[in-house]
Amino acid sequence: MKKLDYKFLECVRKMPPLQHVKSKPFDITQSEVAKWLASQPDIMQKIFDMAANHHVIAYDVKTQTWRGAD
């Protein structure tokens, strides 16, 4: 079994302080932390590579587009 390389998370060490109001239930779609993480190139690249390597997305050479494998 291949061990996951977590070096792509090193950028998170420099994350600025971000809000989460504890009086509201956690909503990932409204999370400042999730939005910041999704904006980081290293994290975006790792997620893309994982999706491509696990064949859950596929590139269509004819249309030059990526799509979900299903």
Order of alpha helices (4+ residues) and beta strands (2+ residues): alpha-alpha-beta-beta
